[in-house]
Amino acid sequence: MTMLLLLLLLVASTIPHASSFASFFVDRRTSCFTSLLVDEVIMNHPVQPHSSSNEGIYLRVEPSDDAGSFAVEFILPSSSYLRDVQYVLELSEESEAKFTSPPARGGIGCGDKRVYGKPGDGSFAVLKINDDAAHGSAVEIRGGWATGHEAVTLVEPVIMTIGEDLTGEEDGDDAYEDDQAEAEHEKNILEEEREELQEEIMAVEKDVIEALEEKRLEKSQDSSDINMAEQDVVQALEEKRQEMNQALNSVKDEIIIDKAHNTKLHEDKMREMHLTDNERREIRQQRAQELKQKNHDIKQQLQHMEHHLPLDSRARAKLEHFQKMRQEFEGNEKVLRAIDKQEHLAAAELHRVLPPNEVDIDTEKIKETVHKHQLEMHAKSLQEMHTKMEEDMYNMQRSGVHEMIQNRHVKAAVDKLQTHLKKGLPRGGEAYHTGENGRPLSHGARYGLLGLFGIGIFVGVVRWGLDKRRWRNKGHVA
């Protein structure tokens, strides 16, 4: 017995500790269906996020000697107190790459999408990009580590973009950051344009209403047409305001999508390559401020944006659409102001022109009246639609029942049933039809009730016929 225990201890001591997690997670085929993600459970423990990982543990990726290949190394600080650390590296399913060589004292598996090993001694895995990989597609490298049978902890993933040279990425990052600063500046331009547009529309509203108020003074009695004119003008300008705001929002959304869709990818790569620099951020902000001071005029900035955006981009197309709307509004604004000026001049010949502070103008009240009128019209439209739907449903039901009753078999059965029912009614069955007792059914309910009885009789006749045929087939006489 003692010899058997010693033999078991000797065998157990020869098994590497990596089998408790790393090799088990790579060599076993069933483990390939479990990913290194936070919501997964490995070794009866939930996988811990990379925010819980020890400081200084990360993945280092560098180009190797072979073209299209990269060395992926799991970095564990020499000052770390951790012992017997095992790690696993895996590629996401969408990654157009594979591992070609595992780390020393490690292995490879899961269709060359996963490797394992132990850190130290400069050991690294070799990753190769597929020859047919699409330019610009992403390759995500995930990593997880554990000691013994403890929970697996993730490291921060590394995301590479196929076609980019990692060794010369600093210049590309500067260009990216300049683009981000330009995107922020363009969004600020659009917001300034929105504010300027709001002020112009409010000024036009005020000018038009002042002219109409002057017109009201000329009319001593009925001024309902003035009220209607004020509401029409405010409603038209409010609709134009909403339309142009939607166009501005559309341009802004396209710029954000076009300029900032790789923000998270960039941040991950910057953290991985240790290229974060506060001074670079200050330089970008300074450039954006200088550009803003140089192009203070909103129209010039919009023109600069239009020439800066690519010809085939959706952002440029939507910006051009907004520019056309802006020009159309400016033309209408000139016409309105010319008419208002004529009204003011005509009013000055008839009476004293009121100063702006003496003109009783409540634009917000007019807007509320317009909004209330729109809600009433919308409610009326919904009510008409509801009434029309009810009429259509009633006509459809009535038409269907009427066609069924016209069938001679159903009609005969209904007439027979109706005659039978009348015999049991008091006074020959006439009381309920003249309305002396009770309340007569509506036409729809009457047709529905008759239809139900007709369907029941029809089903009974069919079953009787089937039963008769079955008896006849068995040799019985019906």
C-alpha positions as CSV (number, residue, x, y, z in Angstrom):
1,M,0.0,0.0,0.0
2,T,2.8,2.4,0.9
3,M,4.6,1.6,-2.4
4,L,1.3,2.4,-4.3
5,L,1.0,5.8,-2.6
6,L,4.6,6.7,-3.4
7,L,4.1,5.7,-7.0
8,L,1.0,7.9,-7.3
9,L,2.9,10.8,-5.7
10,L,5.8,10.3,-8.2
11,V,3.4,10.3,-11.2
12,A,1.6,13.4,-9.9
13,S,4.8,15.3,-9.4
14,T,5.8,14.7,-13.1
15,I,2.6,16.3,-14.4
16,P,3.3,20.0,-15.2
17,H,1.1,22.5,-13.4
18,A,0.1,24.1,-16.7
19,S,-2.2,21.2,-17.3
20,S,-4.5,22.7,-14.6
21,F,-5.5,25.4,-16.9
22,A,-3.4,26.3,-20.0
23,S,-2.8,22.9,-21.7
24,F,-6.3,21.7,-20.7
25,F,-7.8,24.8,-22.3
26,V,-5.9,24.3,-25.6
27,D,-5.4,20.5,-26.0
28,R,-8.9,19.4,-25.3
29,R,-11.2,19.8,-28.2
30,T,-14.3,20.6,-26.1
31,S,-12.5,23.5,-24.5
32,C,-12.2,25.2,-27.9
33,F,-15.8,26.1,-27.7
34,T,-15.1,28.3,-24.6
35,S,-13.7,31.7,-25.3
36,L,-11.5,34.0,-23.2
37,L,-14.3,36.4,-22.4
38,V,-15.6,37.8,-19.1
39,D,-18.9,36.0,-19.0
40,E,-17.3,32.5,-19.5
41,V,-16.6,30.0,-16.7
42,I,-13.2,28.2,-16.6
43,M,-12.2,25.8,-13.9
44,N,-15.5,26.4,-12.0
45,H,-14.5,30.1,-11.7
46,P,-15.9,33.1,-13.7
47,V,-13.3,34.7,-15.9
48,Q,-12.0,38.0,-14.3
49,P,-11.8,41.2,-16.5
50,H,-8.4,42.7,-17.4
51,S,-9.1,45.5,-15.0
52,S,-8.5,43.0,-12.2
53,S,-5.2,41.9,-13.6
54,N,-1.9,42.7,-11.8
55,E,0.0,45.8,-12.8
56,G,2.6,45.4,-15.4
57,I,1.1,42.3,-17.1
58,Y,0.4,42.8,-20.7
59,L,0.9,41.4,-24.3
60,R,3.7,42.8,-26.4
61,V,3.5,42.4,-30.2
62,E,6.4,43.1,-32.5
63,P,7.1,42.3,-36.2
64,S,9.2,39.2,-36.7
65,D,11.7,38.4,-39.5
66,D,9.1,36.7,-41.7
67,A,6.8,39.0,-43.7
68,G,3.3,39.2,-42.3
69,S,4.4,37.5,-39.0
70,F,4.5,38.9,-35.5
71,A,6.0,37.8,-32.2
72,V,3.4,37.8,-29.4
73,E,5.0,37.8,-25.9
74,F,3.3,37.5,-22.5
75,I,5.0,40.0,-20.3
76,L,5.2,39.3,-16.5
77,P,7.3,41.8,-14.5
78,S,10.4,40.4,-12.8
79,S,9.3,42.1,-9.6
80,S,6.0,40.1,-9.6
81,Y,5.4,37.9,-6.6
82,L,3.3,35.5,-8.7
83,R,4.6,32.0,-9.1
84,D,3.7,29.1,-11.5
85,V,1.9,31.4,-13.9
86,Q,0.4,29.8,-17.0
87,Y,-1.2,31.8,-19.9
88,V,-3.3,31.2,-23.0
89,L,-3.4,33.4,-26.1
90,E,-6.3,33.1,-28.6
91,L,-7.5,34.9,-31.7
92,S,-11.0,35.9,-32.2
93,E,-13.1,34.0,-34.7
94,E,-13.2,36.9,-37.1
95,S,-9.4,37.4,-37.1
96,E,-7.8,36.5,-40.5
97,A,-4.7,35.1,-39.0
98,K,-3.3,32.0,-37.2
99,F,-0.5,30.9,-34.8
100,T,2.3,29.1,-36.5
101,S,4.6,28.5,-33.5
102,P,3.8,28.1,-29.8
103,P,5.9,29.5,-26.9
104,A,8.7,27.4,-25.5
105,R,7.3,24.8,-23.1
106,G,3.9,25.3,-24.6
107,G,1.6,24.1,-27.3
108,I,-0.8,25.0,-30.1
109,G,-4.4,23.9,-30.8
110,C,-8.0,24.8,-31.6
111,G,-7.3,25.1,-35.3
112,D,-4.1,27.2,-34.8
113,K,-6.3,29.9,-33.1
114,R,-5.0,29.2,-29.6
115,V,-1.6,28.7,-27.8
116,Y,-0.4,28.3,-24.3
117,G,2.8,28.6,-22.4
118,K,4.7,29.9,-19.3
119,P,6.2,33.4,-19.2
120,G,9.9,34.1,-19.0
121,D,13.1,33.4,-20.9
122,G,11.9,35.6,-23.8
123,S,9.5,32.9,-24.9
124,F,6.9,34.1,-27.4
125,A,4.4,32.7,-29.9
126,V,4.5,33.5,-33.7
127,L,1.4,34.9,-35.4
128,K,1.0,35.0,-39.2
129,I,-1.5,37.0,-41.2
130,N,-3.4,35.0,-43.8
131,D,-2.3,35.7,-47.4
132,D,-5.9,36.5,-48.5
133,A,-6.6,38.7,-45.5
134,A,-8.6,41.9,-46.4
135,H,-6.7,45.1,-46.1
136,G,-8.0,47.1,-43.1
137,S,-9.6,44.2,-41.2
138,A,-8.8,43.7,-37.5
139,V,-6.9,41.0,-35.8
140,E,-7.8,40.7,-32.1
141,I,-5.4,38.9,-29.7
142,R,-6.8,37.9,-26.3
143,G,-4.9,36.6,-23.4
144,G,-5.6,35.1,-20.0
145,W,-3.5,33.8,-17.1
146,A,-3.9,31.9,-13.9
147,T,-1.8,30.3,-11.1
148,G,-2.7,26.8,-10.1
149,H,-6.4,26.2,-10.0
150,E,-7.3,29.9,-9.3
151,A,-9.6,32.0,-11.5
152,V,-8.4,33.0,-15.0
153,T,-7.7,36.7,-15.3
154,L,-7.7,38.4,-18.7
155,V,-5.1,40.8,-20.0
156,E,-5.9,43.8,-22.1
157,P,-6.5,42.6,-25.7
158,V,-4.3,43.8,-28.6
159,I,-6.1,44.8,-31.8
160,M,-4.0,45.1,-35.0
161,T,-5.2,46.4,-38.3
162,I,-4.0,44.5,-41.4
163,G,-1.9,46.7,-43.6
164,E,-0.5,48.9,-40.9
165,D,3.2,48.8,-39.9
166,L,3.5,48.6,-36.2
167,T,7.0,49.9,-36.1
168,G,6.0,53.1,-37.9
169,E,2.7,53.7,-36.2
170,E,3.7,56.8,-34.3
171,D,3.3,59.0,-37.4
172,G,0.0,57.4,-38.1
173,D,-1.2,58.1,-34.6
174,D,-0.3,61.8,-35.0
175,A,-2.3,61.9,-38.2
176,Y,-5.2,60.1,-36.4
177,E,-5.1,62.6,-33.6
178,D,-5.1,65.5,-36.0
179,D,-8.2,64.0,-37.7
180,Q,-9.9,63.7,-34.3
181,A,-9.1,67.3,-33.5
182,E,-10.4,68.3,-36.9
183,A,-13.6,66.3,-36.3
184,E,-14.1,68.1,-32.9
185,H,-13.5,71.4,-34.6
186,E,-16.0,70.6,-37.4
187,K,-18.7,69.7,-34.8
188,N,-18.1,73.0,-33.1
189,I,-18.5,74.8,-36.4
190,L,-21.9,73.1,-37.0
191,E,-23.1,74.1,-33.5
192,E,-22.1,77.7,-34.1
193,E,-23.9,77.6,-37.4
194,R,-27.0,76.2,-35.6
195,E,-26.9,79.1,-33.0
196,E,-26.5,81.7,-35.8
197,L,-29.4,80.2,-37.7
198,Q,-31.6,80.2,-34.7
199,E,-30.9,83.9,-34.1
200,E,-31.7,84.7,-37.8
201,I,-35.0,82.9,-37.7
202,M,-36.0,84.6,-34.5
203,A,-35.1,88.0,-36.0
204,V,-37.2,87.3,-39.1
205,E,-40.1,86.2,-36.9
206,K,-39.9,89.4,-34.9
207,D,-39.6,91.6,-37.9
208,V,-42.6,90.0,-39.7
209,I,-44.8,90.2,-36.6
210,E,-43.9,93.8,-36.0
211,A,-45.0,94.6,-39.6
212,L,-48.3,92.7,-39.0
213,E,-48.9,94.6,-35.8
214,E,-48.4,97.8,-37.7
215,K,-51.1,96.5,-40.1
216,R,-53.4,95.7,-37.2
217,L,-53.3,99.4,-36.2
218,E,-54.7,100.3,-39.6
219,K,-57.7,98.1,-39.0
220,S,-60.0,99.3,-36.2
221,Q,-62.4,96.4,-36.2
222,D,-61.8,92.9,-37.4
223,S,-58.2,91.7,-37.1
224,S,-58.7,87.9,-37.3
225,D,-56.8,87.8,-40.7
226,I,-53.8,89.4,-38.9
227,N,-53.8,86.6,-36.3
228,M,-54.0,83.9,-39.0
229,A,-51.2,85.6,-40.9
230,E,-49.0,85.7,-37.8
231,Q,-49.7,82.0,-37.1
232,D,-48.9,81.0,-40.8
233,V,-45.6,82.9,-40.7
234,V,-44.5,81.4,-37.4
235,Q,-45.6,77.9,-38.5
236,A,-43.6,78.2,-41.7
237,L,-40.5,79.5,-40.0
238,E,-40.7,76.8,-37.3
239,E,-41.0,74.1,-39.9
240,K,-38.0,75.5,-41.7
241,R,-36.1,75.6,-38.4
242,Q,-36.8,71.9,-37.8
243,E,-35.9,71.0,-41.3
244,M,-32.5,72.8,-41.2
245,N,-31.7,71.4,-37.7
246,Q,-32.3,67.9,-39.0
247,A,-30.0,68.6,-41.9
248,L,-27.3,69.9,-39.5
249,N,-27.7,66.8,-37.2
250,S,-27.3,64.6,-40.3
251,V,-24.1,66.3,-41.3
252,K,-22.8,66.1,-37.7
253,D,-23.6,62.4,-37.4
254,E,-21.8,61.6,-40.7
255,I,-18.7,63.5,-39.5
256,I,-18.7,61.6,-36.2
257,I,-19.0,58.3,-38.0
258,D,-16.5,59.1,-40.6
259,K,-13.8,60.5,-38.2
260,A,-14.3,58.6,-34.9
261,H,-15.3,55.0,-35.8
262,N,-11.8,53.7,-34.9
263,T,-11.5,55.6,-31.6
264,K,-11.5,52.5,-29.4
265,L,-9.2,50.6,-31.7
266,H,-6.7,53.5,-31.5
267,E,-6.9,53.7,-27.7
268,D,-6.2,50.0,-27.3
269,K,-3.2,50.2,-29.6
270,M,-1.9,53.3,-27.9
271,R,-2.0,51.6,-24.5
272,E,-0.4,48.5,-25.9
273,M,2.5,50.4,-27.5
274,H,2.9,52.8,-24.5
275,L,2.5,55.8,-26.7
276,T,0.1,57.9,-24.6
277,D,1.3,61.4,-24.2
278,N,-0.5,64.4,-22.5
279,E,1.7,66.9,-24.4
280,R,0.4,65.5,-27.8
281,R,-3.2,66.2,-26.6
282,E,-2.3,69.8,-25.6
283,I,-0.7,70.3,-29.1
284,R,-3.9,69.0,-30.8
285,Q,-6.0,71.4,-28.7
286,Q,-3.7,74.3,-29.5
287,R,-3.9,73.4,-33.3
288,A,-7.7,73.3,-33.1
289,Q,-7.8,76.7,-31.3
290,E,-5.5,78.3,-33.9
291,L,-7.7,76.9,-36.7
292,K,-10.8,78.3,-35.0
293,Q,-9.3,81.8,-34.7
294,K,-8.1,81.7,-38.3
295,N,-11.5,80.8,-39.7
296,H,-13.8,82.6,-37.3
297,D,-16.4,83.3,-40.0
298,I,-19.0,80.5,-40.0
299,K,-19.6,80.5,-43.7
300,Q,-15.9,80.3,-44.5
301,Q,-15.5,77.4,-42.1
302,L,-18.4,75.6,-43.7
303,Q,-16.8,76.1,-47.1
304,H,-13.5,74.8,-45.7
305,M,-15.3,71.7,-44.4
306,E,-16.9,71.1,-47.7
307,H,-13.6,71.2,-49.6
308,H,-11.9,69.2,-46.8
309,L,-14.3,66.3,-46.9
310,P,-13.8,63.6,-49.6
311,L,-15.9,64.0,-52.8
312,D,-17.6,60.6,-52.4
313,S,-18.4,60.9,-48.7
314,R,-21.9,61.0,-47.4
315,A,-20.9,63.8,-45.0
316,R,-20.0,66.1,-47.9
317,A,-23.2,65.2,-49.8
318,K,-25.3,66.1,-46.7
319,L,-23.3,69.3,-46.1
320,E,-24.0,70.4,-49.7
321,H,-27.7,69.7,-49.2
322,F,-27.7,71.8,-46.1
323,Q,-25.8,74.6,-47.9
324,K,-28.6,74.6,-50.6
325,M,-31.2,74.8,-47.9
326,R,-29.3,77.7,-46.3
327,Q,-29.1,79.6,-49.5
328,E,-32.9,79.1,-50.1
329,F,-33.7,80.3,-46.6
330,E,-31.5,83.4,-47.1
331,G,-33.3,84.2,-50.4
332,N,-36.7,83.9,-48.6
333,E,-35.4,86.0,-45.8
334,K,-34.5,88.8,-48.1
335,V,-37.9,88.8,-49.7
336,L,-39.6,88.8,-46.3
337,R,-37.5,91.7,-45.0
338,A,-38.2,93.7,-48.2
339,I,-42.0,93.2,-47.7
340,D,-41.7,94.2,-44.1
341,K,-39.8,97.3,-44.9
342,Q,-42.5,98.3,-47.4
343,E,-45.1,97.7,-44.7
344,H,-43.2,99.9,-42.2
345,L,-42.9,102.7,-44.7
346,A,-46.6,102.6,-45.6
347,A,-47.5,102.6,-41.9
348,A,-45.3,105.6,-41.3
349,E,-47.3,107.6,-43.7
350,L,-50.6,106.7,-42.0
351,H,-49.7,107.0,-38.3
352,R,-46.8,107.2,-35.9
353,V,-44.6,104.2,-36.1
354,L,-44.5,102.3,-32.8
355,P,-41.1,101.7,-31.3
356,P,-40.2,98.0,-30.9
357,N,-40.6,98.2,-27.1
358,E,-44.2,99.4,-27.5
359,V,-45.3,96.7,-29.9
360,D,-47.2,94.0,-28.0
361,I,-45.6,90.8,-29.4
362,D,-45.9,87.4,-27.8
363,T,-44.2,85.1,-30.2
364,E,-44.2,82.2,-27.8
365,K,-48.0,82.5,-27.4
366,I,-48.4,82.4,-31.2
367,K,-46.2,79.3,-31.3
368,E,-48.4,77.6,-28.7
369,T,-51.5,78.5,-30.7
370,V,-49.9,77.0,-33.8
371,H,-48.8,73.9,-31.9
372,K,-52.3,73.5,-30.5
373,H,-53.9,73.8,-33.9
374,Q,-51.5,71.2,-35.3
375,L,-52.4,68.8,-32.5
376,E,-56.1,69.3,-33.1
377,M,-55.7,68.6,-36.8
378,H,-53.6,65.5,-36.0
379,A,-56.3,64.2,-33.6
380,K,-59.0,64.9,-36.1
381,S,-57.1,63.0,-38.8
382,L,-56.6,60.0,-36.4
383,Q,-60.4,60.0,-35.6
384,E,-61.3,60.0,-39.3
385,M,-58.9,57.1,-39.9
386,H,-60.4,55.2,-36.9
387,T,-63.9,55.7,-38.2
388,K,-63.0,54.7,-41.7
389,M,-61.3,51.5,-40.4
390,E,-64.4,50.6,-38.4
391,E,-66.7,51.1,-41.4
392,D,-64.4,49.0,-43.6
393,M,-64.3,46.2,-41.0
394,Y,-68.1,46.2,-40.6
395,N,-68.6,46.1,-44.4
396,M,-66.1,43.2,-44.8
397,Q,-67.8,41.2,-42.1
398,R,-71.2,41.9,-43.4
399,S,-70.2,41.1,-47.0
400,G,-68.7,37.8,-45.9
401,V,-71.8,36.7,-43.9
402,H,-74.1,37.8,-46.7
403,E,-72.3,35.7,-49.3
404,M,-72.5,32.7,-47.0
405,I,-76.2,33.1,-46.4
406,Q,-76.8,33.3,-50.1
407,N,-75.7,29.7,-50.3
408,R,-78.9,27.7,-51.0
409,H,-78.1,24.9,-48.5
410,V,-77.3,27.3,-45.7
411,K,-80.2,29.5,-46.5
412,A,-82.6,26.6,-46.4
413,A,-81.2,25.5,-43.0
414,V,-81.5,29.0,-41.6
415,D,-85.1,29.4,-42.8
416,K,-86.0,26.1,-41.2
417,L,-84.3,27.1,-37.9
418,Q,-85.9,30.5,-38.0
419,T,-89.4,29.0,-38.4
420,H,-88.8,26.5,-35.6
421,L,-87.7,29.3,-33.2
422,K,-90.7,31.5,-34.0
423,K,-93.1,28.7,-32.9
424,G,-91.8,28.9,-29.3
425,L,-92.0,32.7,-29.0
426,P,-95.1,34.3,-27.2
427,R,-97.8,35.8,-29.4
428,G,-96.6,33.9,-32.4
429,G,-93.1,35.3,-32.2
430,E,-94.0,38.8,-33.2
431,A,-93.4,40.6,-29.9
432,Y,-89.6,40.5,-30.2
433,H,-89.7,41.7,-33.8
434,T,-91.9,44.7,-33.1
435,G,-89.8,45.9,-30.2
436,E,-92.6,45.6,-27.6
437,N,-90.4,43.4,-25.3
438,G,-86.7,43.8,-25.2
439,R,-84.3,45.4,-27.6
440,P,-83.8,44.2,-31.2
441,L,-80.4,43.1,-32.3
442,S,-78.4,45.2,-34.6
443,H,-78.0,44.2,-38.2
444,G,-74.4,43.1,-37.7
445,A,-75.2,41.0,-34.7
446,R,-78.3,39.5,-36.4
447,Y,-76.3,38.4,-39.4
448,G,-73.5,37.1,-37.2
449,L,-76.0,35.0,-35.1
450,L,-77.6,33.6,-38.2
451,G,-74.2,32.8,-39.7
452,L,-73.2,30.9,-36.6
453,F,-76.3,28.8,-36.6
454,G,-75.9,28.2,-40.3
455,I,-72.3,27.0,-39.8
456,G,-73.4,24.6,-37.1
457,I,-76.1,23.1,-39.3
458,F,-73.7,22.8,-42.2
459,V,-71.1,21.0,-40.0
460,G,-73.8,18.6,-38.7
461,V,-75.0,17.8,-42.2
462,V,-71.4,17.1,-43.3
463,R,-70.7,14.8,-40.3
464,W,-74.0,13.0,-40.9
465,G,-73.0,12.3,-44.5
466,L,-69.6,11.1,-43.5
467,D,-71.0,8.7,-40.9
468,K,-73.5,7.4,-43.4
469,R,-70.8,6.6,-45.9
470,R,-68.7,4.9,-43.2
471,W,-71.6,2.7,-42.1
472,R,-72.3,1.8,-45.8
473,N,-68.7,0.8,-46.2
474,K,-69.0,-1.5,-43.2
475,G,-72.1,-3.2,-44.7
476,H,-74.7,-1.6,-42.5
477,V,-77.9,0.0,-43.7
478,A,-78.2,3.6,-42.8
